[in-house]
Amino acid sequence: MVNFLGGVALAYAAGTGLLTNAALVGRGLVRAGRAAAEGDLGAAGVEALAALVAPVALSYSAVATLVTEVVGGASGLADDALEGATVPLATRAAA
């Protein structure tokens, strides 16, 4: 049962990611087609290239946000733990 639910969750996550990326690429390609129809081939090329890069940029942004949140949470936990741990240092004695 757990394997089935895990497979469904994985398929859902992959499907939503695929749909999001396909929408990003499709939107960029429509913009490129519109620019090409207007006769601006330079802008069409830029839009087509941007359409291919958009999923990578979105993934990079999501991962960077996740890492920032994890580091911020860990920093907050460490601050709370270190704040209560005031251990006096041992005094040095001459040998």
C-alpha positions as CSV (number, residue, x, y, z in Angstrom):
1,M,0.0,0.0,0.0
2,V,2.8,2.4,0.9
3,N,4.6,1.6,-2.4
4,F,1.4,2.4,-4.3
5,L,0.8,5.7,-2.5
6,G,4.5,6.6,-3.0
7,G,4.2,5.8,-6.7
8,V,1.0,8.0,-7.0
9,A,2.8,10.9,-5.1
10,L,5.8,10.6,-7.4
11,A,3.6,10.5,-10.5
12,Y,1.7,13.5,-9.3
13,A,4.8,15.5,-8.6
14,A,6.4,14.6,-11.9
15,G,3.1,15.4,-13.8
16,T,2.7,18.8,-12.2
17,G,6.4,19.6,-12.9
18,L,6.1,18.5,-16.5
19,L,2.9,20.5,-16.9
20,T,4.5,23.6,-15.5
21,N,7.6,23.3,-17.6
22,A,5.5,22.6,-20.7
23,A,3.4,25.7,-20.1
24,L,6.6,27.8,-19.6
25,V,8.1,26.5,-22.9
26,G,4.8,26.9,-24.8
27,R,4.3,30.5,-23.6
28,G,7.9,31.4,-24.8
29,L,7.4,29.7,-28.1
30,V,4.1,31.5,-28.7
31,R,5.9,34.8,-28.0
32,A,8.7,33.8,-30.4
33,G,6.1,32.9,-33.1
34,R,4.3,36.2,-32.6
35,A,7.7,38.1,-32.9
36,A,8.6,36.2,-36.0
37,A,5.2,36.9,-37.5
38,E,5.8,40.6,-36.9
39,G,9.1,40.3,-38.8
40,D,11.4,40.8,-35.8
41,L,13.5,37.7,-36.1
42,G,16.1,38.8,-33.6
43,A,13.4,39.1,-30.9
44,A,12.0,35.8,-32.0
45,G,15.3,34.1,-31.5
46,V,15.7,35.6,-28.1
47,E,12.2,34.5,-27.1
48,A,12.8,31.0,-28.3
49,L,16.1,30.7,-26.4
50,A,14.4,32.1,-23.3
51,A,11.6,29.5,-23.7
52,L,14.2,26.8,-23.4
53,V,16.0,28.3,-20.5
54,A,12.8,29.1,-18.4
55,P,12.4,25.7,-16.9
56,V,16.0,25.6,-15.8
57,A,15.8,29.1,-14.2
58,L,12.5,28.1,-12.4
59,S,14.2,25.0,-11.0
60,Y,17.3,26.9,-9.9
61,S,15.1,29.5,-8.2
62,A,13.1,26.8,-6.4
63,V,16.2,25.0,-5.2
64,A,17.9,28.2,-4.1
65,T,14.8,29.2,-2.1
66,L,14.6,25.8,-0.5
67,V,18.3,25.9,0.5
68,T,17.8,29.4,1.9
69,E,14.9,28.3,4.0
70,V,16.7,25.3,5.3
71,V,19.8,27.3,6.2
72,G,17.7,30.0,7.9
73,G,15.8,27.4,9.9
74,A,19.0,25.6,11.0
75,S,20.5,28.9,11.9
76,G,17.5,29.8,14.1
77,L,17.6,26.4,15.8
78,A,21.4,26.7,16.4
79,D,21.0,30.2,17.9
80,D,18.3,29.0,20.3
81,A,20.5,26.1,21.3
82,L,23.7,28.1,21.8
83,E,21.9,30.9,23.6
84,G,21.0,28.6,26.6
85,A,24.4,26.9,26.7
86,T,26.6,29.2,28.7
87,V,29.5,27.0,29.9
88,P,32.2,28.9,31.7
89,L,35.7,28.2,30.4
90,A,38.2,26.5,32.7
91,T,40.8,28.7,34.2
92,R,44.4,28.0,33.2
93,A,46.8,27.0,35.9
94,A,50.6,27.1,35.6
95,A,52.2,23.7,35.4
